[in-house]
Amino acid sequence: MGSSLEGIKVIDLSRMLPGPYCSMILADHGARVIAIEDKRFVADDLLISPVNRNKEHMALNLKTKEGKEIFRRLTSNADVVMEGFRPGVTKRLGIDYAALRKVNPKIIYCSITGYGQDGPYRDMAGHDVNYLSFSGVLDLIGEKGGAPCIPGIQIADLVGGGMNAAIGILLALVARARTGKGQYIDISMTDGMLGLLPIPLYLIQKYGQVPSRSDTMLSHRYACYNVYETADGRYITIGAVENRFWMNLCELLGVPEYGPLQYDEDRRKEIVDFLRRTFKKKTIDEWVEALRDRDVCWGKVQTITEALHDKLFTERGMVAEIQDSGGISRTALGIPIKLSKTPGSIRTGPVEFGESTRKILKELGYRKAEIESFFEKGAV
């Protein structure tokens, strides 16, 4: 049995991070992904190599007559088209969903934008931090009483954009298998971020109080769900939400009397302060040893380098070595979705800009002289 998406052809016009991350997920699970970019943008250095594995890459100028014709031929038998332009750009280019479905009624067309295809913000430029801002997510990140803190990873790009787009495409493929029809997918990264707020919304509805930065049940307010500094300046996390885990920790720390006071408002600060003092008495390695076999819900705050060498990930195939197109060995992140019958795989390393252009044009039936003329005219 092959990969889950074997036989699915994806044309990816997106750049930056959200779209390429989505198409990497699809490629990892067997889809043929052809990434397309205008060679005018090659100097932008936006080819983020870790998300370009398992793909082909083609240079194509969609502002030329020849470029549009090549694109239409390319998409005539494709399953999915992805793009990440601002609303209206693909229509001006003549390659929007309305135009492509006339040629290929089964096409699934996914657009990823910051604020969606409609609404008052549709034409605004933005980046990850802006989508986090408008959605209310950024206001919940950072120290209590301090400024909001920008996360070190692109949550809106990767989750609100990339993952939601992958989910949307897979849902549309399932629907097409049933109905025989393609459809349009409108992915707003800001929508995706608002969709990550079920717990804050629940807290508002249950307690009538809007959660504030670093002061909620699951963000520093209580000792049982917090981050603590150790003697050597490292950090350890405690996530003992359920009382049985909290009781186990209290027993270990010699304060069983705190067990019933897990969410006691009057004693909350006292207990937090006690745990802060206690965890600063030992190094991170000493605490790892002390907590290793305890049923507590704890975690060592690791650096990226430590995580990449942790057996947790190396033994589960989440860290791999692959060769890029130049034969250089590089560390790659593994495939987090583990399927027993149709597993994904890393088959090829990241491609170079336009590396597959001639190969794909030949597949489309163009003769050698035609292909060279496309290069001369700047169509590819």
N, C-alpha and C positions, 0 to 999 in steps of 0.2 A: 504494500500500500504506500502511495506517495505522500507528498505533503498536502495539507488541507486545501490550499489555493492553487494547486497545480492546474495549469490550463487557463488561469485568469490573467488577462493582460491589462496592465495599469499604465496609463500615460500621466506622468507627474510634471506639471508645469510650475509647481510651487518652488519657493526658494527659502532661504533662512533656515528655520528649525521646525515649525509645527508640521507642515506638509511632508517634508523629507522624513521626519520621524514616523509619521503615519505610514508612508510608503515603505519604510524599512520594516515595520511590523508585518506588512503584507508580503514583502519580499522574503522575509525570514521564514514565512510559512508557505512558500512555494510560488507566489505570484511572480510573473515576469514584469518587472518594473522598468520602464524606460523614462528616465529623468530628462527633461528638456529645458534648456536655458539659452538665452541669447548670448552669443559670444562677446557682445559689447559689455557684458557684466562680469567677464572672467576675472577682471582685475579687482572685483569687489571682495575676493577671498571669502565667499560665503559658502564654499563647499565644505561643510563640517564633516570631515571624513568618517567619523564613527557611524553616522546615519546613512552613509552611501554604500554600504556593503550590499552584496547580493543584487546590485542594480547594473543597468546599462546607462550610459550618459550620452546625450546627443545635443549638439549645438544647432539651434534653429532660430532664424530671424522671422518672427511672425508678422512683421510689418512689411515684408516683401510678398509679392504675388506668388512666387515660387514656394516661399516658406509656408504660406497658408495652404497651398495645394498639397505639399508634403504632409502637413499636419492632418489634413482631412483624409488623406489616404491612410495615414498611420492610425487614425481613430475609427476608420470605417469598420474594422473588425475588433476593436478594443472593447473591453468590458467596463473599464473605469477611467474617467478623466478627473484629475485633481488640479486645483489652482488656488493660489493664495494672493491674487491681486485685490486691489480695492474694488468695491462694487462698481460695475459699469465698464471696466477695462476690457474684459473679454468680449463684451457686446460690441465695443468700438473696433475690436480686432476681427470681429466676425467669427469668433470661435466659442461663443457662449452656448449654454445648454440648448436653447431654442434652435440654434443653427445646427448643432451636431446631431440632435435627435432626428432631424430630417434625413440625415445620412444613415444614422444608426439608432433606430428606435429603442434598442435594448441598452443603450449607453447609460451608465450611472455616473452622474456628474457631481463632484463634491467641491464646494467652495469654502475655504477657510479664511475668515476675516476677524478683525478685532472686535467689531461691534455688530456684525450681521448684515444681511442684504437690505434690511429696511430699518426704520426707526430713526430717531433724531441724531444719532451719532454715526450713522453708516459711513459717512465720508471722512471721518476723522482719522488721522494717522495715529499710530500707537505702538507700544511695545509691552512686554510682559508686565512690567511694573504698573503701567497704566490700567491694564485689565484687572489686575489685583486690586487696584485702588477703587475703581468704580464699583466693583462687585461687593465691597465690604470686607474682603479677605485680608487685605494688607492692614486694615485697622486692628485686626486681632493678633498681629505678629509684632513682637518687640517687648521691651521691658515695661512693666507697669509704671505709668507716669512719664514715660519717655516717648520718643518719636517712633513711628512705625518703622519696622526693620525689613529691608528687602531680602528675601530668601536667597540663598546661594545657588539655587537651581531655578529653571524657568518653568514654574508650575503651570501658568496659563498656557504657555506655548505647548508644553508636552502633554498635559492632561486635558485642559480645556480645548486645545486645538488638535494635537496629534492623536491622542487616544480616542477622543470623542469622534474624530473623523474616521478612524479605523472601525469603531463600533458602528457608526452610521453606514459605512460602506458594506460591512458584513451583513447588517440588517437588510440593506437594499438588495444585496445578492441573494439572500434567502427569499425575499419578497419576489424578486424576478424569477427565481426558480419555480415559484408557485403561479405567478401571473403572466410571465413572459415579457414583462414591461420594465424598462429602466425608470429612473426617477432622479430628481434634483435634491441635493443635500446641502443645507445652509448651516454651516458650523460657525458660531460666534464664540471666540475664546472667552469673552466676558460672560456670556450665557453659561459657559462651562464652569466658570468660577463661582457664579451665583449658585449653580447646582451642587456645589460642594459644601453648602451651609445647612444640611439637615439638622445637625446637632445644635448649632446656635439658634436656629428657628425653633427647635423643640424646647430649648431653655427659655426662650422668650415666651412661648405659649404656656409652658408649665409654671414658670415663676413670675412672668410679667416683667422681666428685667432684661434689658439689652446687654449681652455679654460685652465685657470690656477687656482691653488688652492685658494679657497675662494675669487674668483674675477670674477665671471660670473653673468649673469643676475639672475640666480636662486641660487646664493651662495655668499651672503654678498656684492656684488658690489654696489647695490642700496639700498636706505633706505626702499623701499617698500617690500623687501624680505630679512629680516634680523633677527638677534637675539639681544635682548636688555636686559641689566641688570637693575634690579629694586632696590629700596632703601634698601631692606632687603637682597640683595645678591642673589636673585632668578632671573629667566630669563623668558622672554616672547618672542614669535615669531610673526612676522608680515609677512603675505603672500599676500599682496595686489597687485597682479600682474596686474589685470585689473584696468583701471584708475578710474572707479566708486568707487571701494573699497578704492583706495588711496585717492580720493577726500574726502570720508567720514572720513577717518582718519585725514586728514589735517584740516578739519572743526572742528573735536573734539579737536585737539591740538591747535587750534587758529591760524593756518598758512595756510589759503586757497590759498595764493599766491604760495605755493609749489605744488599745485595740477597739474598745467600744466607742471611742471618741473620734473615729475616723473623719466624720464630717461635722464635728461639733464646732459651731461658729465662735463660741466663747473661748475655746482652747486652741483654736486653729493656729494662730500665730505662735503660740508657745510650742506647739508640736513641730511646726515647720522650723523654728529656730533650733530646737533640739536636734533634729535630723541634720541641719546644716553644720552644727558643731560636731556632731558625731561622725559624719562622713569625712570631715577634714582631719580626723585623727589617723587615718590610714591612707596608703597610696592606692592608686587605681588597681594595681595588680593584687594587692592584699584584699581589696573588696571583691574583686572577681573571684578570688579563691574562697572567700567567706560566703559568697552568694551562689557559687556555682551549682551546688546541689540543693539549694533552697527553692521552694515553690513560692516565688515572690513576685515575679514579673519585673525584671531588672534588665538594664542594658548598659554596656560600656560605650561611651561616646567615642567612636573611632574616627581617625582621620581617613581620608579617601584612600591613602596608601595602605593603611592598616586593613581597611575593608577589602581591598583588592587582593590581599594576601591571606585573608581569613578563610579557614577551611569550610566555614559555612557556605561560602560562595564558590571556592575552587572545587570542592567536592560535588557541588550541584551544577557544575558547568556554567556558572555565571561569569567566569573569567576565562578567556580563551586567548590563544595566540594565532593570529592570521597574518598572511602576507598581502601587502598592498600590490598594486599593479607594477610597482618598481622592484618587487621582490624583497622589500624591507619588512621584517617581522614587527608586528604591532600588537599591543594588548587590545582585546575587544571585549565588550560587555556581552554576556551570553543572552540566551532567550528565556525570559521569565515565565512564559506560558508553556507549561510542560504537558504535551498531549501524548497519550500512550500509544495510539494507533497511527497518527499522522503528525509526528513531531516536526517542529521547525528545525532549520539548520543554517549554519553560516557556510556558504559554498564558495563565495568569492569575496575578496577584499574590496575596499573602497575604490571606485573608478576615478580616473582623471577627467577633467572637463573635456567634453566632446569626444571622449575616447571611442565610443561606439558608433559615431556618426556614419562613417562609410559603410560599416557592416549593416546597419539598419536600412540605409538607403538601397543597398544592394538587395536586401530581403524584400523591399517594397517594389522591386522590379525595375529600378532605374539602371540604365546602362552606365558604363564607366565614364563615357564622354559627358553624359548628363550630370553625373555626380560631380565631375570636375568643374562643370559650368556653374553649378550651385555654389561652389566655393568661390569661384571668380566673381560671381554676382553678389556675394555676401549674404546669400540666403541661408547658408549653414556655416 
